[in-house]
Amino acid sequence: MKSKSFPYLCANMANRNLISFTARGLKEAREQLKYDNLSEAEKRAYDHHLKQTRYEQNVVTDAKVEGLIEGEAIGLEKGRAEGEAERDQLKAELAATQDAAQKRIAELERMLSEKSQ
């Protein structure tokens, strides 16, 4: 004959068995068992806690994404500014080189014209 404590003993053994084994999916089963054993008020509080935690994680994730986007925009702006500065410097160097070349050509033309006279 089964005693009144038999269902409790079976449940207790099931909990122990779940704790001692490490098969795939047992972690989730343990968590579900813990959840199922909560009272309705505890379940509502736990669900609210999970909802708040997900909300907080989303806020942090959104902030990270916004930060990355802003950082990328700043980096692009800096890159453009550096590129424009380099372009301006190269233009100035090219203009100086062209001026020097034109002066040298003029000097050589003058020397040729003096020799031919």
C-alpha positions as CSV (number, residue, x, y, z in Angstrom):
1,M,0.0,0.0,0.0
2,K,1.3,3.4,-0.9
3,S,1.7,6.0,1.8
4,K,0.4,9.6,1.5
5,S,4.0,10.8,1.1
6,F,4.5,8.7,-2.0
7,P,3.7,11.5,-4.5
8,Y,6.1,13.9,-2.6
9,L,8.8,11.2,-2.6
10,C,8.4,10.7,-6.4
11,A,8.5,14.4,-7.0
12,N,11.6,14.7,-4.7
13,M,13.3,11.8,-6.5
14,A,12.5,13.4,-9.9
15,N,14.0,16.7,-8.8
16,R,17.1,14.8,-7.6
17,N,17.4,12.9,-10.8
18,L,17.1,16.1,-12.8
19,I,19.8,17.7,-10.8
20,S,22.2,14.7,-11.1
21,F,21.9,14.3,-14.9
22,T,23.4,16.5,-17.5
23,A,21.6,15.5,-20.7
24,R,20.7,18.1,-23.3
25,G,17.6,20.1,-22.4
26,L,17.7,19.3,-18.7
27,K,18.8,22.7,-17.7
28,E,15.7,24.2,-19.4
29,A,13.6,21.4,-17.8
30,R,14.9,22.3,-14.3
31,E,14.2,26.0,-14.9
32,Q,10.6,25.1,-16.1
33,L,10.1,22.9,-13.0
34,K,11.2,25.7,-10.7
35,Y,8.9,28.1,-12.5
36,D,6.0,25.6,-12.4
37,N,6.4,25.3,-8.6
38,L,6.0,29.1,-8.1
39,S,2.8,30.5,-6.8
40,E,0.7,32.7,-9.1
41,A,2.0,35.9,-7.4
42,E,5.6,34.7,-7.6
43,K,5.1,33.8,-11.3
44,R,3.7,37.4,-12.0
45,A,6.7,38.9,-10.1
46,Y,9.1,36.7,-12.0
47,D,7.5,37.4,-15.3
48,H,7.6,41.2,-14.5
49,H,11.3,40.9,-13.6
50,L,12.1,39.1,-16.9
51,K,10.1,41.7,-18.8
52,Q,12.1,44.5,-17.1
53,T,15.4,42.8,-17.7
54,R,14.6,42.4,-21.4
55,Y,13.6,46.1,-21.5
56,E,16.8,47.1,-19.9
57,Q,18.9,44.9,-22.2
58,N,17.1,46.5,-25.2
59,V,17.8,50.0,-23.9
60,V,21.5,49.2,-23.5
61,T,21.7,47.5,-26.9
62,D,19.9,50.5,-28.5
63,A,22.4,52.9,-26.8
64,K,25.3,50.8,-28.1
65,V,24.0,50.9,-31.6
66,E,23.3,54.6,-31.5
67,G,26.8,55.1,-30.1
68,L,28.3,53.1,-32.9
69,I,26.4,55.0,-35.5
70,E,27.4,58.3,-34.1
71,G,31.0,57.2,-33.8
72,E,31.0,56.1,-37.4
73,A,29.5,59.4,-38.5
74,I,32.2,61.3,-36.6
75,G,34.9,59.0,-38.1
76,L,33.5,59.6,-41.6
77,E,33.5,63.4,-41.0
78,K,37.1,63.3,-39.7
79,G,38.1,61.2,-42.7
80,R,36.5,63.7,-45.1
81,A,38.2,66.6,-43.4
82,E,41.6,64.9,-43.4
83,G,41.1,63.9,-47.1
84,E,40.2,67.5,-48.0
85,A,43.2,68.8,-46.1
86,E,45.5,66.3,-47.9
87,R,43.9,67.3,-51.3
88,D,44.4,71.0,-50.6
89,Q,48.1,70.3,-49.6
90,L,48.6,68.3,-52.8
91,K,47.1,71.0,-54.9
92,A,49.4,73.6,-53.2
93,E,52.4,71.3,-53.8
94,L,51.4,70.8,-57.4
95,A,50.9,74.6,-58.0
96,A,54.3,75.2,-56.4
97,T,55.9,72.6,-58.7
98,Q,54.1,74.0,-61.8
99,D,55.3,77.5,-60.8
100,A,58.9,76.2,-60.4
101,A,58.7,74.4,-63.7
102,Q,57.3,77.5,-65.5
103,K,60.1,79.6,-64.1
104,R,62.7,77.0,-65.2
105,I,61.2,76.9,-68.7
106,A,61.2,80.7,-68.9
107,E,64.9,80.7,-67.7
108,L,65.9,78.1,-70.2
109,E,64.1,79.9,-73.0
110,R,65.8,83.1,-72.0
111,M,69.2,81.4,-72.0
112,L,68.5,79.9,-75.5
113,S,67.4,83.2,-76.9
114,E,70.6,84.8,-75.5
115,K,72.8,82.1,-77.1
116,S,71.0,82.4,-80.4
117,Q,71.6,86.2,-80.6
